[in-house]
Amino acid sequence: MITRKRLAAGLCGLLVTLTGGLSPVAARADTAEPAAKEAPKVELVLDVSGSMRARDIDGQSRMAAAKQAFNEVLDAVPDDVRLGIRTLGADYPGKDRKEGCKDTRQLYPVGPLDRTEAKAAVATLTPTGWTPIGPALLGAAEDLEGGDATRRIVLITDGEDTCAPLDPCQVAREIAAKGIHLTIDTLGLVPDAKTRAQLVCIAEATGGTYTSVQHTAELSGRVSQLVDRAAKPVLTPVATEGADRCAKAPLLGPGLYTDRETFGQHRWYRVEVLPGQELRASVSVGADRAVHRDYGVLLRASTLAGREIVRGEAVGEGRTDVISAGLRYPRPDIEGGGLGSDDKPAAETVCLRVSNAFSAPAGTRTTPGLPVELSIAVVDGPGEAGDTAFLGLGRGWWLLGALALAGFLAGLLWGWISRWRVTVWRTN
């Protein structure tokens, strides 16, 4: 009975702790005023090359299916989205490759949407010329420049680029390297293997998605979904640039950051941690191009003097899109000391080093570097009642000791019950 009461008391204490720790956070979230954000920008890039005449989508031409889907999408665009339309291969019908690869223009400017005007502009399109995907992506990126709004390009095409050596996949990497957080989503209309591979590469370079489309309903539904996604972004990372050593590294606060790192490079960042706080950091490195099968990523925390505090690492083999590692560093609370010149607790500077062990096959371009996403959080340490770890949960040795003690007491209780039962049996 005593053991049951103690167990019940412990569970109640844990419930109170979790409730007490979460309530203030919820209260703060409810009272916080949402920050005003610039309206998201989306540009639809439509292939109007000669191959769009093919009649293999629901018994109609690819162009007709695209126009029908565009009309449905334009009707459903949220009012707070600034939408634009750009075409490629819509104007030049000749055979001059140099001229054909310049054939891209903005059909409807990025801004508040006039649905009637946009539909009328799309209705005039006729499959005409080449497929300059690379130049069209560069033009769309320029159309979306300015401000800090969420930016998204939705590329709709039925074939691969015909304007090499301007590789559209490399163009996408260069756009991503600018740090403007522009995402490119690609949709392939009845794509072949080469088209699919190219569109996947473009999407992966900017963190976008690829979709294969066989029917008109799939096209309109997917485009509408991507436009809605731009209107409801989860979190926009902040572009930063790590240094080659900690002394020159940027000082980062809690948040989400992006950077670029070449193959086998080290990048340094700094974070300040007060006594009683815990640093939680994670890093993800994306493989946006062909890499060798064996790879790894290391996230290392150290002092300014170079002494390692903790590290997180991950290794893998085979095909991957991203590999991640993380670490946690709880700084002990200092009683009666650790004060700065203004009688405030002195912050400790923690050096974070991000390293990757990727290597590229021969012929693969190594610039720009691989995309890096760094997440940093600084929270109250486990000594506070707002963290369940103050009961010992999450501290490995404490938990092991508690389990050992519980097992010992359970053994004593079982032994006493067994002896009592044997005594009663003998008496009877």
C-alpha positions in Angstrom: 0.0 0.0 0.0 2.8 2.4 0.9 4.5 1.7 -2.4 1.3 2.3 -4.4 0.8 5.7 -2.6 4.4 6.8 -3.4 4.0 5.8 -7.0 0.7 7.7 -7.3 2.3 10.7 -5.6 5.2 10.6 -8.1 2.8 10.4 -11.1 0.8 13.3 -9.8 4.0 15.3 -9.3 5.0 14.6 -12.9 1.6 15.7 -14.2 1.8 18.9 -12.2 5.3 19.6 -13.5 4.3 19.0 -17.1 1.2 21.2 -16.7 3.1 23.9 -14.9 5.9 23.9 -17.5 3.5 24.1 -20.5 1.0 26.5 -19.2 3.2 29.7 -19.2 4.4 28.8 -22.8 0.8 28.4 -24.0 -0.2 31.7 -22.3 2.7 33.5 -23.9 1.7 32.0 -27.3 -1.9 33.2 -26.9 -1.0 36.7 -26.0 1.8 37.2 -28.6 0.7 39.4 -31.5 1.5 38.0 -34.9 4.1 39.9 -36.8 3.0 41.6 -40.0 4.5 39.8 -43.1 4.8 40.8 -46.7 2.4 39.0 -49.0 3.8 35.8 -50.5 4.9 35.9 -54.2 4.3 33.0 -56.7 5.2 32.9 -60.4 3.8 30.1 -62.6 6.2 29.3 -65.4 4.5 27.5 -68.3 6.1 25.7 -71.2 4.5 26.7 -74.5 7.0 24.9 -76.8 5.9 23.0 -79.8 5.8 19.7 -78.0 2.8 20.9 -76.0 0.6 20.1 -79.1 0.7 16.4 -78.2 -2.7 15.0 -77.5 -2.2 12.6 -74.6 -3.8 14.1 -71.6 -7.4 13.1 -71.2 -8.0 13.1 -74.9 -6.9 16.7 -75.4 -3.6 18.5 -76.1 -1.1 19.2 -73.3 -1.6 23.0 -73.9 -5.4 22.7 -73.6 -5.0 20.7 -70.4 -2.7 23.4 -69.0 -5.1 26.2 -69.9 -8.0 24.4 -68.2 -5.9 23.9 -65.1 -4.7 27.5 -65.1 -8.3 28.7 -65.2 -9.2 26.6 -62.2 -6.1 27.6 -60.3 -6.7 31.3 -61.0 -10.2 31.0 -59.5 -8.8 29.5 -56.3 -5.8 31.8 -55.7 -5.9 33.3 -52.1 -6.5 37.0 -52.1 -3.2 37.6 -50.1 -1.0 35.9 -52.7 0.8 38.0 -55.3 0.7 35.9 -58.5 2.6 36.2 -61.8 2.8 34.1 -65.0 5.9 33.6 -67.2 6.1 31.6 -70.4 8.9 29.9 -72.3 8.9 29.0 -76.0 5.7 31.0 -76.7 6.8 33.5 -79.3 9.7 32.4 -81.6 8.7 29.7 -84.2 12.0 29.6 -86.1 14.9 27.2 -86.1 17.6 29.6 -84.9 18.7 28.1 -81.6 20.3 31.3 -80.3 17.0 33.2 -80.7 14.9 30.3 -79.5 16.8 30.2 -76.2 15.9 33.8 -75.5 12.2 33.1 -75.9 10.9 33.7 -72.4 8.7 36.6 -71.2 6.5 37.6 -68.3 2.9 37.1 -69.4 1.3 38.6 -66.3 3.3 40.7 -63.7 3.6 39.5 -60.1 1.1 41.5 -58.0 -2.5 41.6 -57.0 -4.4 39.2 -59.2 -7.0 40.3 -61.8 -8.5 36.9 -62.6 -10.2 38.0 -65.8 -7.1 39.7 -67.2 -4.9 36.7 -66.3 -7.3 34.2 -67.9 -7.4 36.3 -71.1 -3.6 36.4 -71.3 -3.4 32.6 -70.9 -6.1 32.0 -73.5 -4.0 33.6 -76.2 -1.1 31.1 -75.9 -0.3 28.7 -78.7 2.5 26.0 -78.7 5.3 27.5 -80.7 9.0 27.1 -80.1 11.9 25.9 -78.0 12.2 24.9 -74.3 14.6 27.4 -72.6 14.0 26.3 -69.0 17.3 27.8 -67.7 16.6 31.3 -69.0 13.0 31.1 -67.9 14.1 30.3 -64.3 16.5 33.2 -64.3 13.8 35.5 -65.5 11.3 34.2 -62.9 13.9 34.8 -60.1 14.3 38.4 -61.2 10.5 38.8 -61.3 10.3 37.8 -57.7 13.1 40.0 -56.4 12.7 42.5 -53.7 11.4 42.5 -50.1 11.4 39.6 -47.7 8.2 37.8 -48.8 8.0 34.0 -49.3 8.9 33.2 -53.0 7.9 30.2 -55.0 8.3 29.3 -58.7 6.0 26.6 -60.1 7.5 25.2 -63.4 5.2 23.3 -65.7 6.8 21.6 -68.7 6.6 18.5 -70.8 10.2 18.2 -71.9 13.8 18.8 -70.9 15.7 22.0 -71.6 16.9 22.5 -75.2 19.3 25.3 -74.5 22.4 23.6 -73.0 25.1 24.4 -71.9 23.0 26.6 -69.6 22.1 23.7 -67.4 18.8 24.5 -65.6 19.8 22.3 -62.6 22.9 24.4 -62.2 20.8 27.5 -62.6 18.6 26.3 -59.7 21.6 25.7 -57.5 22.9 29.2 -58.2 19.5 30.7 -57.4 19.5 28.7 -54.1 23.0 29.9 -53.3 21.9 33.6 -53.3 20.1 33.0 -50.0 16.8 34.6 -51.1 14.8 31.5 -50.0 13.2 30.9 -53.4 11.7 27.5 -53.8 11.2 25.9 -57.2 8.5 23.2 -57.6 8.4 21.3 -60.9 5.6 19.4 -62.6 6.3 17.2 -65.6 3.5 16.6 -68.1 3.7 12.9 -69.2 7.5 13.1 -68.7 10.1 10.7 -70.0 13.1 9.5 -68.0 15.4 12.4 -69.0 12.8 15.0 -68.3 12.0 13.5 -65.0 15.6 13.4 -63.9 16.1 17.1 -64.8 13.0 18.3 -63.1 13.8 16.3 -59.9 17.3 17.9 -59.9 15.8 21.4 -60.2 13.4 20.9 -57.4 15.9 19.3 -55.0 18.4 22.1 -55.5 16.0 24.6 -53.9 14.1 22.3 -51.5 11.1 22.1 -53.8 9.0 19.1 -54.9 8.6 17.2 -58.2 5.3 15.9 -59.5 4.5 13.7 -62.5 1.2 14.7 -64.1 -0.9 12.4 -66.3 -4.3 14.1 -66.0 -5.8 17.6 -66.0 -7.3 17.2 -62.5 -3.9 16.3 -61.2 -2.3 19.4 -62.7 -4.9 21.9 -61.4 -5.0 20.2 -57.9 -1.2 20.2 -57.5 -0.7 23.8 -58.7 -3.4 25.0 -56.3 -1.8 23.1 -53.5 1.6 24.7 -54.1 0.1 28.2 -54.3 -1.7 27.5 -51.0 1.6 26.3 -49.5 3.3 29.6 -50.4 0.5 31.5 -48.6 1.0 29.5 -45.4 4.8 29.1 -44.9 6.0 27.3 -41.8 9.2 29.1 -41.1 11.6 31.2 -43.3 15.3 30.5 -42.5 17.8 33.4 -42.2 20.7 33.4 -44.6 24.1 33.5 -42.8 27.7 32.7 -43.7 30.0 30.7 -41.4 33.7 31.4 -41.0 36.8 29.3 -41.3 37.5 29.7 -37.5 35.5 30.4 -34.4 37.1 33.9 -33.7 35.6 35.2 -37.0 32.3 33.2 -36.8 28.9 35.0 -36.8 27.2 35.2 -33.4 23.8 33.5 -33.8 20.7 33.6 -31.6 17.9 31.0 -31.5 16.4 30.4 -34.9 16.8 28.6 -38.3 19.7 29.5 -40.6 20.9 28.5 -44.0 24.4 28.5 -45.5 26.4 26.8 -48.2 29.4 24.5 -47.6 31.7 23.0 -50.2 32.7 19.3 -50.2 34.8 18.4 -47.1 34.6 22.0 -45.7 34.4 23.2 -42.1 32.1 26.1 -41.1 32.1 27.9 -37.7 29.3 29.7 -35.9 29.1 31.1 -32.3 26.3 30.9 -29.7 26.1 32.4 -26.2 24.8 30.3 -23.4 24.0 31.6 -19.9 24.4 29.6 -16.7 21.3 27.3 -16.2 20.5 27.3 -20.0 20.7 24.4 -22.4 21.9 24.7 -26.0 20.1 22.5 -28.5 21.5 22.5 -32.1 21.0 20.5 -35.2 22.3 20.6 -38.7 21.2 19.2 -42.0 23.3 19.0 -45.2 21.6 18.4 -48.5 23.0 16.3 -51.4 21.6 18.4 -54.2 23.8 16.7 -56.8 25.5 13.3 -57.4 27.8 12.3 -54.5 29.8 9.2 -53.7 28.1 6.5 -51.6 29.9 7.0 -48.3 29.3 10.3 -46.5 28.9 11.9 -43.1 28.2 15.1 -41.2 29.6 16.3 -37.9 28.3 19.0 -35.5 30.9 19.8 -32.8 30.5 22.2 -29.9 33.7 23.5 -28.2 35.0 26.4 -26.0 36.8 29.4 -27.4 40.0 27.7 -26.3 39.2 24.7 -28.5 38.2 22.2 -25.8 35.5 19.9 -27.1 32.2 20.0 -25.1 30.0 17.6 -27.0 29.5 16.4 -30.6 26.8 14.9 -32.8 27.5 13.0 -35.9 25.9 10.8 -38.6 27.2 8.7 -41.4 25.5 6.8 -44.2 26.0 5.1 -47.5 24.0 4.9 -50.7 21.6 7.4 -52.2 20.5 10.3 -49.9 18.8 13.7 -50.1 19.8 15.0 -46.7 21.8 13.9 -43.6 21.4 15.4 -40.2 23.1 15.5 -36.8 22.3 17.2 -33.5 23.6 17.9 -30.0 22.5 19.2 -26.6 24.7 21.1 -24.1 23.2 21.9 -20.7 25.3 24.6 -18.9 25.3 24.1 -15.1 23.8 26.9 -13.0 26.4 28.7 -11.0 25.5 29.8 -7.5 27.4 32.7 -6.0 29.6 33.2 -9.0 29.9 33.5 -12.7 28.9 37.2 -12.7 30.0 39.6 -15.4 31.1 43.2 -14.8 27.5 44.4 -14.6 26.5 41.9 -11.9 24.7 39.7 -14.5 25.5 36.1 -15.2 28.4 35.8 -17.7 27.5 34.1 -21.0 29.7 31.4 -22.3 30.5 31.5 -26.0 30.1 28.1 -27.6 31.8 27.5 -30.9 29.7 25.3 -33.3 31.6 23.6 -36.1 29.7 22.0 -39.1 31.8 19.6 -41.1 30.7 17.3 -44.0 32.4 14.3 -45.5 30.7 14.3 -48.9 32.8 13.8 -52.1 31.8 14.2 -55.7 32.3 12.0 -58.7 34.5 13.2 -61.5 32.7 15.8 -63.6 30.4 17.0 -60.9 30.4 20.7 -60.2 31.3 21.6 -56.7 30.1 25.2 -56.8 28.0 26.5 -55.3 28.4 24.5 -52.1 26.0 22.0 -50.5 23.0 23.6 -48.8 23.3 23.6 -45.0 20.4 24.3 -42.6 21.3 25.0 -39.0 18.7 25.1 -36.2 19.6 26.7 -32.8 17.5 26.8 -29.6 18.6 28.0 -26.2 16.1 26.9 -23.4 16.0 26.8 -19.7 18.2 24.0 -18.3 16.8 20.9 -16.6 17.0 22.5 -13.1 13.8 24.4 -13.7 10.3 23.0 -12.9 9.3 23.7 -16.5 11.4 20.8 -17.6 10.5 17.2 -16.7 14.2 16.5 -16.3 14.3 18.2 -12.9 12.8 15.0 -11.5 15.7 13.0 -12.9 13.9 12.0 -16.1 16.3 12.4 -19.0 19.4 12.2 -16.8 20.9 8.8 -17.6 22.5 8.0 -14.2 19.5 9.2 -12.2 17.1 7.2 -14.2 19.3 4.1 -14.0 19.6 4.6 -10.2 15.8 5.0 -9.9 15.2 1.8 -11.8 17.7 -0.1 -9.7 16.2 1.1 -6.5 12.7 0.3 -7.7 13.8 -3.2 -8.7 15.4 -3.7 -5.2 12.3 -2.7 -3.4 10.1 -4.8 -5.7 12.4 -7.8 -4.9 12.1 -7.3 -1.2 8.3 -7.0 -1.4 8.0 -10.1 -3.5 10.3 -12.1 -1.1 8.2 -11.0 1.9 5.0 -12.0 0.1 6.5 -15.4 -0.9 7.7 -16.2 2.7 4.2 -15.2 4.1 2.5 -17.5 1.6 4.8 -20.4 2.5 4.2 -19.9 6.2 0.4 -19.8 5.7 0.6 -23.0 3.6 2.7 -24.9 6.3 0.3 -23.7 9.0 -2.7 -24.9 7.1 
